[in-house]
Amino acid sequence: KWALIGYGGMGRWHVEKLRTLPEFEIAGVYDILPERREAAVKDGLTAYDSLESLLADASVELVTIATPNDLHRPIAIQAMAAGKHVISEKPVTLSSRDLQAMIDASRKYGRIFSVHQNRRWDEDFLIIKQIYDQNSLGRVFNIESRVHGSRGVPGDWRNTWLQGGGMILDWGVHMLDQLLMLVDEPVVSTFCTVSHVTNDEVDDGFKAIITFGSGLTAQVEVGTSNFINLPRWYMQGAIGTAELQSFDTTSGEMVIYKNDDEGEVKPVITAAGLTKTMAPRKPSSLDHLPLPQIHADVHDFYRNVCKAIDGEEPQLITHPQMMRVMKLMEAAFQSDAEGRPVSFE
């Protein structure tokens, strides 16, 4: 039996998803705003009149916290102390110190504690992961992961530093989590710069270069002032390149080196000279392949939490994984503040 704390946009998304799962019964929701509690009732839900009354409901076993980011830590600890298992929306909290307090509470009260890293189920990510895992491009030496928009930072609490706003905490947390799930290596360092094009208080974009132990580099980038978007994914290997233009999983291809059927390379003539180095390969020397297609079900996140509570399987999103992402975000903020690469692991 499940209850929701925070009936905003993501809170409604959680309700919609759990309404379709037979493993769960929705007990009700609580939001600090009366108009949102009224909206919940209109949507056919029970609305608790206070957080305390929700936590006092002994029938509720699991809660999801979908509030502004600065409230995740105190509500999670209060809920676990009340005997509830807890899912926090991302980012799980605002610092590794706060996260450790939440993990400590999980251990103290014997409760499952997880974070909603739902973009592990994004199909664009899973396609890139399959290409990487199957070594389809040979040795991968560069990965680029981007999300671009043109609307700036949403005009709500995400514009506020004290409430955990900004793009590193909003989108960077997803993209860094995906990257660490993709590349199973220690991170050597990160170098990050943030932008303040539309917003002086929080970062409205960032670029981070992550260097792994093997020498593989990854560029993670979020922009909110991009009126022409660069590819969502771009991955280079020794024998090929994969590109995915957007979240649309058909918007890309793999190009694989096939043979040396080149002959004499014909130079490219530019306005001011010629170049053989940048001349295109003969089409017969390359294979152009469609991207593999993968179907994912984000409901598997909640199914896993359910089974973890029942002791049937370990939780997929672990405390060490949460801490690693949190500390990598802290290293990115430190790198920007100090204007230098920051060593990691």
N, C-alpha and C positions, 0 to 999 in steps of 0.2 A: 504494500500500500504506500502510495507516493504523494508528496505534497510539494508545491512550488512556492518559492519565496522570490517575488519580483515578477509582476505580470506585465512586462513591457514586450518589445518585439521578439526578443529571444525566448522570453517566458512563454509567449503564445506558441512559438515554434515547438518548444518542448511538449506542451500540452497536445498539440496536433499529432506529434509523433507517438506519444504514449497512449493516446486514445485508440491507436490501431494495434497495440500490443496486448495479447491476452495475458501475458505474465504480470501485468500491472493493473491496479485499480487506483484511480485518481481520488484522493481524499479531499483535496481542495487547494486553494492558493491564498497567499497573503501578499498584499502590496501596501506600502506606506501611504499611497495616494488613494483617497476615497473613490475618485472617479474610476480608477482601475479595478478596485474591488467591485464596484457596480458593473463594470464591463464584464468581469468574470462571471457574475451572477447571470447577466444577460446571455453569456455564452454557455449557460447550463452547468456552471461549476459552483461548488461551495466556496464562499469567501470567509476566511477567518478574520476576526475583528482586530487581531493583534498577532505579532510574532510569538508572543508568549502562549497564546491560546493554541496556535498551530503546534508548537513544541510540546504542549501539555497533552495533546491528543495521542494517547497511548497506542492507537491503531496505526499511526504513521510510522513506517519503518525506514523510509528513505526520503530525503529532501534534495531538491536541486536549487542552488542559489544563483539567481539571474538578476543580481542587483549591480549598481556601479561597483567598479573594481575594488575601491578602498574598503568596502563593507564585507568582502568575502571572508577575510580572516576572522573578525569577531563573530560573525553569524555562524561560520562553520564550527568554531570551537564551542559556541553556545549550543549548537544543534547536537554535536557529538556528546557533549556533557549531558544532554537530555536523552541520550540513548538512540539517536538517529544516525543512520548511515548518510554520507554526504557526497554529493557531486557539486563541485563549484564550476561555474562558467569560467572560460578563459579570459585573461590570464588568471591563474589560480589565486594569485595575490600580487603584491607590489614589490616584494623583496624576498631574498633567500632566507633572511632571518624570520620574517613572518611565515614563510612556508614551513620552516622547521618547527615553528610553534604549532602549526596545523597538523604536521606529521606526528609530533609528540602527543597531541591530543588524540589522534587516531589510535596510537598505541596504548595510551593511558585508558581510554574508554572502550577499546576493543571494537572499533567501528571501521567499516570500509570507508575510505576517503579517496575520491578520484576527481579528475578534472575533465571537462567536456572538450577534449581535443578532437572534435568531430571531423576535422579536415584530414585526418588519417584515412578517411573513407572517400575523399574526393577522387574521382576516377582519373582526372588528369594526372594527379600525383601517382596513383597506382600504376598507370601506364608507364611513366618514367621509371618507376621503381622496377617494374618487370624488365624493361630494356636494360637497366643497369645490372640487375641480378643475373640476367641471362648472358651478360657479356656480349651483347649484340653489336656494340660499337668497338670492341676491343678494350684496351686499357683506357678508362675514362680519366681525363686530366682536368676537365673544366665543366662545371654545372652552373647554370644561371637560372634563378627562380625569381619571377617578378609578378607583382600585381599593380596595375596602373588604373587610376581613375582621374576624373577631372572636376570633382565637386568639393575638393577640400575636405577638412575634417567635419563630420556631422555636428550640427549646432546644438549639442546637448552636453552631458557631462563629459563626453569624450574630448571636449575642448578644454578641460580643466585638469591641471597637473595634479592637484591634491586628490582628485578622484580617480587617478590612474588613466588619464587620457593619453592621446598620441598614438602614432602608427606602429611604433615598436611593440607596444603592449597590445595593440588591437589586432594587427595583421602579422607583425614580426613573430609573435609567439607561435602562430600556426606554421609559418614558413620555416622557422628554425627547428620546430618539432619535426616537420616533414623531412628536413635535411638530415637531422640526426637519426631518423628512422631509415633514411636512404643509404647513408654512408656509415658503415660500422667501423669507424676508426677514431682514435683520439683526435681532438681538435688542438692544434698547435697555437693558433693565435686568431684574433679577429681585429680588423681595422674598419671602423664605422664612422660615417659622417651623416648628420641629420640635416633636414631642411626646415625652414620656417617661412615658406613662401606666402602662406595665407593665414598663419597663426603664430603669434609670438610666444604663447604660453607653453604649447606642446609641439612635439615634432609632427609635421604634416607629411613627412616622408623620410626615408633613410636609404643609404647604400652601405652594405656590410660585405667585406671580403673575408671569408672563412677559409683558413688553411688547415688541411688535415695532415696527419702524420706521414702519409705516403707522398706528399707534395701536391695532391689533388687540391684545387681551389674551387670555391663556390662563391658566387655573387648572389646575395639576397637583396632585393630592392623593392621598396614600396614607394609609389608616388601618387599624389592626389591632385597634381596640376599637369597631367599628361593628356593632351588632346589628340595625340597619335601614340598608340600603345606599342611597346616592344613585346617580343614573344613572352608568353607565360613561362615557358620552359625552353631552354636551349642547352643541349648537352653534347660535348665533344669527346670522341674517343680516338684511338690511334687509327682505326680503319673506317670511321663513319661519324655522322652527326645526326642528332635527332632534334626536331623542333616541334613544339606545340604552341600554336599562336594564342590560344585563349582557353577558357574552361570548356569550350566545345571540344570534345575528345577526337573529333574527326578533322580538326583544323591544323593538321601538321603531317609530317612524314619523316621517314628515316632515309638517309642517303648513305649507301655503303660502298666503299672502294672495292672494285671487282678485279681489275687487272691493269697492266701497264700498256694497254693498247693506245698509246699516245702518238707515236711517230714524232715528227718534228712539231714542236709546240709553236703555234702561230701567235705572235705577240698581239696584245691589245694596244690599239693606238688611242691615246688620249689627246686632249687639246695641246698639251705641252711636252709630249714624248711618247714612249712606248714601254711596255712591261711584259716580260715573259713570266715573271714570278706570279703575277696575279691573273694570268690568263686562265680561263675556265678549262676544265678537263673535257676530253671528248665524251659525249654521252655514252658511248659504248663501254667506257671504263667504269661506269657507275651503275649501281642498282638503286632505283627509287622505290621504296617500299611503304605501304600504308602502316600507320601505327597499329599495334595490337589494341583490341577493344576489351575492356574489363568492366563487368557489372559489380557494383558494390552496394551494400545495404547498410546505411548509417544506423539502422535499428540495432545492428550487432553491438554497438557501444552499450546500449541499455541492457541488451540480453546478457552481455558479459558481466555487467555490474550485478544483475540479478543472480547469476550463477556464482559470482564471487561471494555475495552475501550468503548464499546457501551452501558455500563450501564446495561447490562442484568444479570450479576452475579458478586459476589465479586471475586477478584483474589485469587487463591488457595495458592500461596506462599506469605505470608504477610510480612510486614515490621517487626513486632515483632518477627516472626519466623526467619527472616534473622539475626536480632540483637542477638537473643539468641544463634544461631549457632556461630556467629562471636565472641561473648564474651566467649563461651565455648572453642573455639580454642585459644583465648588469655589466658584463664586460663590454658590450656594445655601447652602452651609455658612457662608461668610463673612457673608452677609446675616443668617442666624440669630444668629451670634456677635455681630455688631455692632448688630443691631436696626434695620437700615435697608436701603433698596433699594441694590443694587450695580449700578453701570454695567457694561455688557457690549457689546463690539463697537462 
